[in-house]
Amino acid sequence: MKSLLLAIKSIKPKDLFLIFAGSMLYVLSIKFFVTPNHLYNSGFMGVSQLLNDLIHHFGFEKTINFAGYINFAMNLPLYFLAYKYISKKFLVGTILSVLIQTIGVSMVPDMSASLLSNEIAALLVGAVVGGFGAGLVLQANCSAGGTDVLGVYTSLKWNISPGQLNIFFNALVYTICALAMSVETALLSILFIVIFSMAMDKVYLQNIEVSLMIFTDNKAVKQTILNEFHRGVTYWNGKGAYTENDKEILMVVVSKYEVNNIRKKIKAMDPNSFIIINDSLEVQGGYEKRLVV
């Protein structure tokens, strides 16, 4: 209990903003773009929508949206996974996000028509808004629940990103959708989740590896990266072709989330340093992913 209280206190105001904003964007994408177009969302929320439709099909009151409550209940076992294998801060933030979603999905009224008349345009905008929201929540070192929790776990264990796991999981959901509802709805929903997953992975900076090549006169820079950021550094000695001045050339791989802090630190130590950033990168070997920081 004490560790959970410490985890609650460790959540910064910036993280709370990201959790709230991301969760609400996710809810609004469902209410304004997904539901009015009779599509199904990704992950546990998509399953919740399917079950909600089945409940209404068997005569329950259609004015009551059960999807939020079903989604919350389905997430309960995953809280144990987050507690045991990821972090307590991650758990607290995820519970908060799922609560916001539950309230939002249950309380915000369904729209009878999409904000956009063109179905494909509505699908694309909804996918980008929802994926952006889910990515913001992940940036706050927690998740929007469901497959995002599993995605962080599989990314740490097997280098399978949350977006990739979303696609795998939803292949099953949309197969059921095609059998129970219609093939057209399933195909449009598949397009939705592919765009959603791509948007989420782009915003989730902790899951994007970046290489930095740093040219500096200050020999203390490499020790700062090692000691303050705990990242491995390879370096070699070089020489400027024009000035003939000696330089140290450093190579380091970090997450995109860390780039700004490292760059600011380097510039403070050596204002004349030269940094090349490359984010078209696949890393194999001893690189440590830090999805929860």
C-alpha positions in Angstrom: 0.0 0.0 0.0 2.8 2.4 0.9 4.5 1.8 -2.5 1.1 2.6 -4.3 0.8 5.9 -2.4 4.4 6.8 -3.4 3.5 5.9 -7.0 0.4 8.2 -6.8 2.6 11.1 -5.5 5.2 10.5 -8.2 2.7 11.3 -11.0 3.6 14.9 -12.2 1.0 17.5 -13.3 2.3 17.1 -16.8 1.5 13.4 -16.7 -2.0 14.0 -15.3 -2.6 16.4 -18.2 -1.4 13.9 -20.8 -3.5 11.1 -19.2 -6.7 13.3 -19.1 -6.2 14.8 -22.6 -5.2 11.5 -24.2 -8.1 9.6 -22.6 -10.7 12.2 -23.6 -9.4 12.3 -27.2 -9.7 8.5 -27.3 -13.3 8.8 -26.0 -14.2 11.6 -28.5 -12.8 9.6 -31.4 -15.2 6.8 -30.4 -18.2 9.1 -29.9 -17.8 11.4 -32.9 -16.3 9.1 -35.5 -16.4 5.4 -34.7 -19.9 4.8 -33.3 -21.8 7.1 -35.7 -20.2 5.2 -38.6 -21.1 1.8 -37.1 -17.4 0.9 -36.8 -15.7 -1.0 -34.0 -12.8 0.3 -32.1 -9.5 -1.5 -31.3 -8.6 -3.8 -28.5 -10.8 -4.3 -25.4 -12.9 -1.3 -26.3 -13.8 -2.9 -29.6 -14.8 -6.1 -27.8 -16.8 -4.0 -25.3 -18.7 -2.4 -28.2 -19.4 -5.9 -29.7 -20.7 -7.1 -26.3 -22.7 -3.9 -25.9 -24.4 -4.4 -29.2 -25.2 -8.0 -28.4 -26.8 -6.9 -25.0 -29.0 -4.4 -26.9 -29.8 -7.1 -29.5 -31.3 -9.2 -26.7 -33.7 -6.5 -25.6 -31.8 -4.4 -23.0 -32.4 -0.7 -22.9 -30.6 0.9 -25.8 -30.3 4.3 -24.1 -27.8 2.7 -21.7 -24.3 2.3 -23.0 -22.6 -0.7 -21.3 -19.4 -0.5 -23.3 -17.5 1.6 -20.7 -18.4 -0.7 -17.8 -17.5 -3.8 -19.8 -14.2 -2.3 -20.8 -13.4 -1.4 -17.1 -14.2 -5.0 -16.0 -12.1 -6.6 -18.8 -9.1 -4.5 -17.7 -9.2 -5.7 -14.1 -6.9 -8.8 -14.7 -4.4 -6.6 -16.5 -3.9 -4.4 -13.4 -2.2 -7.4 -11.8 0.1 -7.7 -14.8 1.0 -4.0 -14.7 1.6 -4.2 -10.9 3.8 -7.2 -11.0 5.8 -6.8 -14.2 5.8 -3.1 -15.3 5.5 -0.5 -12.4 3.2 0.8 -9.8 3.2 4.3 -11.3 2.2 2.7 -14.6 -0.6 0.9 -12.8 -2.0 4.0 -11.1 -1.9 6.0 -14.4 -3.6 3.2 -16.3 -6.4 2.9 -13.8 -7.0 6.7 -14.0 -7.1 6.5 -17.8 -9.5 3.6 -17.8 -11.8 5.4 -15.3 -11.8 8.6 -17.5 -12.7 6.4 -20.5 -15.5 4.6 -18.6 -17.1 7.8 -17.4 -16.6 9.4 -20.9 -18.0 6.5 -22.9 -20.9 6.1 -20.5 -21.8 9.8 -20.0 -21.1 11.5 -23.4 -24.2 10.9 -25.5 -23.8 9.0 -28.8 -24.1 11.1 -31.9 -26.7 10.1 -34.5 -24.4 11.2 -37.3 -20.6 11.6 -37.8 -19.0 15.0 -37.7 -17.9 14.3 -41.3 -20.3 13.2 -44.0 -17.6 11.3 -45.9 -17.3 7.9 -44.2 -13.6 7.3 -45.2 -12.6 10.8 -44.1 -14.4 10.3 -40.7 -12.6 7.0 -40.3 -9.2 8.5 -41.0 -9.7 11.5 -38.7 -11.1 9.3 -35.9 -8.2 6.9 -36.2 -5.6 9.7 -36.0 -7.4 11.4 -33.1 -7.8 8.2 -31.2 -4.3 7.0 -31.9 -2.9 10.3 -30.9 -4.8 10.2 -27.6 -3.6 6.7 -26.8 0.0 7.8 -27.6 -0.3 10.7 -25.2 -1.4 8.4 -22.4 1.6 6.1 -23.2 3.9 9.2 -23.1 2.8 9.8 -19.5 4.4 6.4 -18.7 1.0 4.6 -18.3 -1.5 3.3 -20.8 -5.1 3.5 -22.0 -5.6 0.0 -20.7 -6.5 -3.2 -22.6 -4.0 -4.2 -25.3 -1.9 -1.1 -24.5 -0.9 -2.8 -21.2 -0.1 -6.0 -23.0 1.7 -4.0 -25.7 4.1 -2.4 -23.1 4.7 -5.8 -21.6 5.4 -7.5 -25.0 7.6 -4.5 -26.0 9.7 -5.0 -22.9 9.8 -8.8 -23.3 9.9 -9.4 -27.1 10.2 -6.0 -28.8 6.7 -6.1 -30.1 5.3 -2.6 -30.0 1.8 -1.7 -28.7 0.8 -0.7 -32.2 1.9 -4.1 -33.6 0.1 -6.0 -30.8 -3.0 -4.0 -31.5 -3.1 -5.2 -35.1 -2.6 -8.8 -34.1 -5.3 -8.8 -31.5 -7.8 -6.9 -33.6 -7.4 -9.4 -36.5 -9.4 -11.8 -34.2 -11.9 -9.1 -33.1 -12.6 -8.1 -36.7 -12.9 -11.7 -37.9 -15.7 -12.1 -35.3 -17.1 -8.7 -36.5 -17.2 -10.0 -40.1 -19.1 -13.1 -39.0 -21.5 -11.4 -36.6 -22.1 -8.1 -38.3 -20.9 -7.5 -41.9 -17.7 -7.9 -43.9 -17.8 -4.2 -44.9 -17.9 -3.1 -41.3 -15.0 -5.4 -40.5 -12.9 -4.1 -43.4 -13.5 -0.5 -42.5 -12.7 -1.2 -38.9 -9.4 -2.9 -40.0 -8.4 0.2 -41.9 -9.3 2.3 -38.8 -7.0 0.2 -36.5 -4.1 0.2 -38.9 -4.1 4.1 -39.0 -4.9 4.2 -35.2 -1.9 2.0 -34.4 0.5 3.9 -36.7 -0.6 7.2 -35.1 -0.1 5.8 -31.6 3.4 4.4 -32.3 4.5 7.8 -33.7 3.4 9.7 -30.6 4.8 7.0 -28.2 8.3 8.5 -28.2 9.7 6.0 -25.6 9.3 3.2 -28.1 11.2 5.0 -30.9 15.0 4.4 -31.0 17.2 7.3 -32.2 20.9 7.4 -32.8 22.9 10.5 -32.0 26.3 11.2 -33.5 27.9 14.0 -31.5 31.0 16.0 -32.5 32.4 17.8 -29.4 35.6 19.4 -28.0 34.4 18.7 -24.4 35.7 15.3 -23.3 33.3 15.3 -20.3 30.3 14.9 -22.6 30.6 11.1 -22.9 30.9 10.7 -19.1 27.7 12.8 -18.6 25.8 10.6 -21.0 27.1 7.5 -19.2 26.5 8.7 -15.7 23.4 10.9 -15.9 21.5 9.2 -18.7 22.9 5.7 -18.2 23.3 5.1 -21.9 26.3 3.4 -23.5 28.6 5.5 -25.6 31.1 4.5 -28.3 33.6 7.2 -29.2 36.6 7.8 -31.4 39.0 10.7 -32.1 38.6 12.9 -35.1 39.9 16.1 -36.6 38.1 19.0 -38.3 39.2 19.2 -42.0 39.1 23.0 -42.1 40.3 23.9 -38.5 42.5 20.8 -37.9 41.2 20.9 -34.4 40.9 17.6 -32.5 37.3 16.4 -31.8 35.7 13.5 -30.0 33.0 11.8 -32.1 30.4 10.0 -29.9 27.8 7.5 -31.0 24.8 6.8 -28.7 21.4 5.1 -29.1 18.5 6.5 -27.0 14.7 6.8 -27.1 13.2 9.8 -28.9 11.7 10.7 -25.5 15.3 11.3 -24.2 16.6 13.3 -27.1 15.7 16.8 -26.0 17.1 16.4 -22.5 20.4 15.0 -23.8 20.7 17.7 -26.5 20.1 20.5 -24.0 22.8 19.0 -21.7 25.3 18.7 -24.5 24.7 22.2 -25.7 25.1 23.5 -22.2 28.5 21.8 -21.9 29.6 22.6 -25.4 27.7 25.3 -27.3 29.7 24.6 -30.5 28.9 20.9 -30.5 27.5 19.4 -33.7 24.8 16.7 -33.4 23.3 14.4 -36.1 20.0 12.7 -35.2 18.8 9.7 -37.1 15.4 8.1 -36.2 15.3 5.6 -39.1 16.7 2.9 -36.9 16.4 -0.7 -35.9 18.5 -1.7 -32.9 19.7 -5.2 -32.1 21.9 -6.2 -29.2 22.3 -4.7 -25.7 20.0 -1.7 -26.0 17.7 -1.2 -23.0 14.1 -0.1 -23.8 12.8 2.3 -21.2 9.0 2.5 -21.9 8.3 3.5 -18.3 10.6 6.2 -17.0 
